[in-house]
């Protein structure tokens, strides 16, 4: 069993047990351990045991995500996650949800491009019943036709709303321009036609392909010890298939240099820009993380905030972020402004990218970014739910069970030379792909 110590910040209070469905437990500052727990059947979980309050948070994931939707069946994984808590075993959807409410238990499922996620929140007094309900959802889901049709209709309604949403329209064009024919460009929420074509057999087949023990990652936080958790892991997850059947996905470098203008009669023009970034396993990732904070990641201190909003009042919100996916890395930026000032806003954003590639930050800016990034890290650990989510994320990223101890030291070790090198690597002589949507179709080329 491997132990790693981390520190958590002071409590913000104790949540009310009666509102557990929206509860995240605040825990007092203390040294805790991350334990690697292996069940008798070989299922692994990472555990932070803490009996400060009688609550348990469990997060878990499976490899695959929406990128595993077959061609023509886009939206399948989203329909699967929407249906997993719609009744299981002998319990109908209404009975299952009534039981969750009676026990004050929260169980939920979701998916992104690379993973399918699940979560559970429960009081220790109802732990066994909560875990039993989760086991039923994972191994005996009903997928009753009435429930599936309701979820299908809800997802189709969402698709129709997105057809009128300028941000969704811009985002779709953005992703399609960046990723072309790669599976990342598929519509993860599906289309009206693809959703209507899905059957219960499709959902069951997708569940068998994606939700398997060989890609299962589990993080648990709360009032449970390793000896108690180990056999429960087999009870909950032991009935899953041993192996999945995932379609291989190639690594891909996002496309640079395209400019796309979409015309829509809306009050503001939205701007998206993107260029190749870094995957999380890249040795330069931490340097890129610090560089991005200075460029556009810092809410009130970044170059983009100062140049676009503070000096010129062009946009209320402007920034950049890193997107380290499993098969691609992305650096993206966004802003929204008056249509007649969209061209100017784009040019200023591009100027800051060029400035970072050419000049780089000052030592004062570097030190300020590192102070913020190390000082704010504790906020990711102020609730049991956040910690459970972080455990799953770091294991999926392959960062190691000791990453919480190493992380701030890695940030502190980033030098001005490191930031300059990674800025040149990512930004020098690279034209981002730019998508704008607004009243005029000319803004992206001004």
Secondary structure, DSSP 8 states (H G I E B T S, - for coil): ----EEE---------GGGGGG---B--S-EEEEEEEE-TTS-EEEEEE--SSSEEEEEEEEE-GGGG--TT-TTHHHHHHHHTTS-BTTB-HHHHHHHHHHHT-EEEEEE-SSEEEEEEEEEGGGHHHHHHHHHHHHH-B---HHHHHHHHHHHHHHHHHHTT-HHHHHHHHHHHHHHTTSGGGS-TT--HHHHHT--HHHHHHHHHHH-BGGG-EEEEEES--HHHHHHHHHHHHTTSBSS-------------S-EEEEE---SEEEEEEEEE---TTSTTHHHHHHHHIIIIISTTTSHHIIIIIITT---S-EEEEEEE-SS-EEEEEEEEEEGGGHHHHHHHHHHHHHHHHHT---HHHHHHHHHHHHHTGGGGGSBHHHHHHHHHHHHHTT--TTHHHHHHHHHHT--HHHHHHHHHHHHTT---EEEEEES-TTGGG-
